[in-house]
Every structure is written in structure tokens, then in C-alpha cells.
């Protein structure tokens, strides 16, 4: 699945189905994990170029 689906699952659980935070906890954890993984990848791939 893709991160957009996890966001929609969490939003749907709390708004339309009226479930509590526990129903959105897993999608929140998955989205946080993706953000950390992609952020770490970006930091590792980014290189400063100093002019002159």
C-alpha cells in the first residue's frame, strides 16, 4: 500500500466511522515511519556544494 492510503484509512476511521484514536494509531505510525525513512534517505543523499 502507499502512504496516501494509510492517511485516508486514519481519516476515515475517525471522521466517517466515528472510531477513536486507537483506530488511527496504526496509520499514524506507518506515515511517521515513511516520513522518517524518506527524510533519512534525503539527508544521506543531499550534498552541499560550496562555491569558490
Buried (B, 14 or more C-beta within 10 A) or exposed (E): EEBEEBBEBBEBBBEEEEEEEEBBEEBEEBBEEBEEEEEEEEEEEEEEEEEE
